[in-house]
Amino acid sequence: MTKKQEILNAFHYRFACKEFDMSKKMTDEDFEFILETARLSPSSFGFEPWKLLIVENTALRQAFMPHAWGAQTQLPTADKFVIVLSRTKNGLLPESDYIQNHLKNVAQMPADVVQGYTHHFRHFLENDFDLLAHDRLVFEWASRQAYLAMANMMTSAAAIGIDSCPIEGFDKQAIEQLLIAENLLDTDTFGVSAMLAFGYRKDEPSRQKTRQSLEAHVQTVY
């Protein structure tokens, strides 16, 4: 089998798994592999503005239930349940500690390059995408980066026979309040973008994958 076919097979295998087989557990090695594909995922400017909160605590999962209509069967059955956090405006301003640390210590840029990159990023925020017009816009931009990592996690999971389900069906404010109460979230720094469940499917999908044709998605300009 060619590498191309292996990749396509993973995409065909993946579906939004609603309920997981609680008798089957993934290995630590397999889950670390999935997390590593998130770590290696691309992001705008390379700033990696996300954090993955892995919820093993069953009581906390239960507390989520009244506020997560889209995760009613996943919360109690998923082997691994992840809250995807994205950085808010305060944590992503060009002069913020996070951005400056990333440029200086993660990317290890020389001082003059850091100065230029900081200026370039501010221009991007203020002008190119007008992200400073409203406080929520920077968080939504960061969420788009987090979704790249989520997609890679789901594909890599499918490639090794592990199922997943991305979830947006929840009350964002209520979930955040629960996390704040548990000292798991500082909303000056992060907000909740999505949930992501992993495990092994209890049942096969009830129908085949349906998608629009390639032509419906692609337009070539000559």
C-alpha positions as CSV (number, residue, x, y, z in Angstrom):
1,M,0.0,0.0,0.0
2,T,1.4,3.4,-0.9
3,K,1.8,6.2,1.6
4,K,-0.9,8.2,-0.2
5,Q,-3.4,5.4,0.2
6,E,-2.5,5.0,3.9
7,I,-3.2,8.7,4.5
8,L,-6.5,8.5,2.6
9,N,-7.5,5.4,4.5
10,A,-7.0,7.3,7.7
11,F,-9.4,10.1,6.5
12,H,-12.0,7.5,5.4
13,Y,-11.7,5.7,8.7
14,R,-12.2,8.8,10.9
15,F,-15.7,9.8,11.9
16,A,-17.2,11.8,14.7
17,C,-17.5,8.9,17.2
18,K,-20.5,9.5,19.5
19,E,-19.9,6.7,21.9
20,F,-16.8,4.8,22.9
21,D,-16.1,1.3,24.0
22,M,-15.2,1.7,27.7
23,S,-13.6,-1.7,27.9
24,K,-10.8,-0.6,25.4
25,K,-8.0,1.7,26.5
26,M,-5.3,3.2,24.3
27,T,-1.7,2.8,25.4
28,D,0.2,5.7,26.9
29,E,2.6,5.5,23.9
30,D,-0.3,5.9,21.4
31,F,-1.8,8.9,23.2
32,E,1.7,10.5,23.5
33,F,2.0,10.0,19.7
34,I,-1.3,11.8,19.2
35,L,-0.2,14.7,21.5
36,E,3.1,14.9,19.7
37,T,1.4,15.5,16.4
38,A,-0.4,18.5,18.0
39,R,2.9,19.8,19.3
40,L,4.4,19.6,15.8
41,S,1.4,21.3,14.1
42,P,1.7,24.6,12.2
43,S,0.4,27.8,13.5
44,S,0.3,31.4,12.3
45,F,3.7,33.1,13.0
46,G,4.6,29.8,14.7
47,F,3.2,31.0,18.0
48,E,1.4,27.8,19.0
49,P,-1.4,29.7,20.9
50,W,-3.1,26.7,22.4
51,K,-3.1,24.4,25.4
52,L,-4.5,21.0,25.8
53,L,-6.2,20.2,29.1
54,I,-6.6,16.4,29.5
55,V,-9.5,15.7,31.9
56,E,-9.1,12.3,33.6
57,N,-11.2,13.4,36.6
58,T,-14.5,11.6,36.3
59,A,-16.3,14.0,38.7
60,L,-15.2,17.0,36.6
61,R,-16.4,15.2,33.5
62,Q,-19.8,14.7,35.2
63,A,-19.9,18.4,36.1
64,F,-19.5,19.3,32.5
65,M,-22.6,17.2,31.5
66,P,-25.4,19.8,32.1
67,H,-23.4,22.3,30.1
68,A,-22.2,20.1,27.2
69,W,-25.2,19.0,25.1
70,G,-22.8,17.8,22.3
71,A,-20.8,15.5,24.6
72,Q,-23.5,13.6,26.5
73,T,-22.2,10.2,25.3
74,Q,-18.6,11.1,24.8
75,L,-17.9,12.5,28.3
76,P,-18.7,9.3,30.2
77,T,-17.3,6.9,27.7
78,A,-14.2,8.5,26.1
79,D,-10.8,7.0,27.1
80,K,-9.3,10.5,26.9
81,F,-11.2,13.8,27.0
82,V,-9.4,17.0,26.1
83,I,-10.5,20.6,26.6
84,V,-8.8,22.7,23.9
85,L,-7.8,26.1,25.2
86,S,-6.7,29.1,23.1
87,R,-4.9,32.2,24.2
88,T,-6.8,35.5,24.6
89,K,-5.8,39.0,23.6
90,N,-3.7,39.7,26.7
91,G,-1.5,36.7,26.1
92,L,-1.0,37.4,22.4
93,L,-0.2,41.1,22.2
94,P,3.2,41.6,20.6
95,E,4.9,42.9,23.8
96,S,3.3,40.2,26.0
97,D,5.5,37.9,28.1
98,Y,4.3,34.9,26.0
99,I,5.2,36.3,22.6
100,Q,8.5,37.8,23.8
101,N,9.5,34.5,25.4
102,H,8.5,32.6,22.3
103,L,10.6,34.8,20.1
104,K,13.6,35.0,22.4
105,N,13.7,31.6,24.0
106,V,11.7,29.2,21.8
107,A,12.5,30.5,18.4
108,Q,15.9,31.8,19.7
109,M,15.9,34.9,17.6
110,P,18.6,37.6,17.9
111,A,17.6,40.8,19.6
112,D,17.3,42.8,16.3
113,V,15.2,40.1,14.7
114,V,12.9,40.0,17.8
115,Q,12.4,43.7,17.5
116,G,11.5,43.5,13.8
117,Y,9.3,40.5,14.3
118,T,7.4,42.2,17.1
119,H,6.8,45.2,14.9
120,H,5.7,43.0,12.0
121,F,3.3,41.0,14.3
122,R,1.7,44.2,15.6
123,H,1.1,45.5,12.1
124,F,-0.5,42.1,11.3
125,L,-2.9,42.4,14.3
126,E,-3.7,46.1,13.8
127,N,-3.9,46.3,10.0
128,D,-3.7,43.1,8.0
129,F,-6.5,41.3,9.9
130,D,-7.8,44.1,12.1
131,L,-7.8,41.8,15.1
132,L,-7.5,44.4,17.8
133,A,-10.9,46.0,16.9
134,H,-12.6,43.7,19.4
135,D,-11.2,41.8,22.4
136,R,-12.8,38.5,21.2
137,L,-11.1,38.6,17.7
138,V,-7.6,37.6,18.9
139,F,-9.1,34.6,20.8
140,E,-11.0,33.5,17.7
141,W,-7.8,33.9,15.6
142,A,-6.0,31.7,18.2
143,S,-8.8,29.2,18.0
144,R,-8.2,28.8,14.3
145,Q,-4.7,27.9,15.0
146,A,-5.8,25.4,17.7
147,Y,-8.1,23.7,15.1
148,L,-5.0,22.9,13.0
149,A,-3.6,21.0,15.9
150,M,-7.0,19.3,16.5
151,A,-7.2,18.2,12.9
152,N,-3.8,16.7,13.0
153,M,-4.5,14.9,16.3
154,M,-7.7,13.3,14.8
155,T,-6.0,12.2,11.6
156,S,-3.0,10.7,13.4
157,A,-5.3,8.9,15.8
158,A,-7.3,7.5,12.9
159,A,-4.0,6.3,11.2
160,I,-3.4,4.0,14.2
161,G,-7.0,2.9,14.6
162,I,-8.1,5.2,17.4
163,D,-11.4,7.1,17.1
164,S,-12.1,10.7,18.0
165,C,-14.8,13.3,18.1
166,P,-14.5,17.1,18.0
167,I,-17.1,18.9,20.0
168,E,-18.4,22.5,20.0
169,G,-21.8,21.7,21.5
170,F,-21.4,23.3,24.9
171,D,-22.0,26.4,26.9
172,K,-18.6,28.1,26.7
173,Q,-19.1,30.5,29.6
174,A,-20.4,27.7,31.9
175,I,-17.5,25.4,31.1
176,E,-15.1,28.2,31.7
177,Q,-16.6,28.9,35.1
178,L,-16.3,25.3,36.1
179,L,-12.6,25.3,35.1
180,I,-12.0,28.6,37.0
181,A,-13.6,27.1,40.1
182,E,-11.1,24.2,39.9
183,N,-8.2,26.6,39.4
184,L,-7.6,25.2,35.9
185,L,-8.3,28.3,33.9
186,D,-7.2,32.0,33.9
187,T,-9.5,33.8,31.5
188,D,-7.0,36.6,31.2
189,T,-4.8,34.1,29.4
190,F,-6.9,31.4,27.9
191,G,-10.5,30.6,26.8
192,V,-12.2,27.4,25.9
193,S,-12.3,26.7,22.1
194,A,-13.5,23.2,21.8
195,M,-13.6,19.7,23.2
196,L,-12.0,16.6,21.8
197,A,-12.7,13.0,22.8
198,F,-10.6,9.9,22.0
199,G,-11.0,6.2,22.4
200,Y,-12.3,3.1,20.5
201,R,-15.7,3.1,18.8
202,K,-18.5,1.2,20.4
203,D,-20.3,0.7,17.1
204,E,-19.4,1.1,13.5
205,P,-20.8,4.3,11.8
206,S,-24.4,4.0,10.8
207,R,-23.7,5.3,7.3
208,Q,-20.9,5.9,4.9
209,K,-18.9,9.2,4.9
210,T,-20.6,11.8,2.6
211,R,-18.8,14.8,1.2
212,Q,-19.3,17.3,-1.6
213,S,-17.4,16.6,-4.8
214,L,-13.8,18.0,-5.1
215,E,-15.1,20.4,-7.8
216,A,-17.5,21.9,-5.3
217,H,-14.6,22.9,-3.1
218,V,-11.9,23.9,-5.6
219,Q,-11.7,26.7,-8.1
220,T,-8.6,27.2,-10.2
221,V,-7.7,30.6,-11.5
222,Y,-5.6,30.7,-14.6
